[in-house]
Amino acid sequence: MTKIDAYKAVVAGEMTEEVIAKFEELIAAYETETEKRKERAAEKRDEKLKAEQGLVLAILDVLGDEPMTASDIKDAVEGIETPQKATAILKRIVADGLAMKQDVKGKSGKVKGYTRA
């Protein structure tokens, strides 16, 4: 029985043993694929965190007592292409208590400045 045949049987109200077996098979295949997808996502997430760990260490080396903006950090750390990438990493660093965030005067008003904790 194909998947389409099983769906047609359900719509027609024919719940035979064959239809039930087909849907149990489909559910098992779906659960297997979902597990594989979760594992691949976890592996990618781990790889990304490992790659960013080097950037975290580089940012911590650059940070000092004088506040630096995300744009300043982007310019100082190789591997960070945009201020948004720097900000994303800095949020985690601040959450871990390794850096502090404060408002500083920038070229166009207040911006966030980061210092070592």
HUVENPE-V753821 format. One record per helix or strand. SS is the DSSP state (H for helix, E for strand). FROM is the first residue (numbers start at 1). TO is the last residue. If there is no record, write none. Layout:
ss=(SS | SS)
from=(FROM | FROM)
to=(TO | TO)
This chain:
ss=(H | H | E | H | H | E | E)
from=(3 | 17 | 68 | 70 | 83 | 99 | 109)
to=(11 | 62 | 68 | 76 | 95 | 106 | 116)
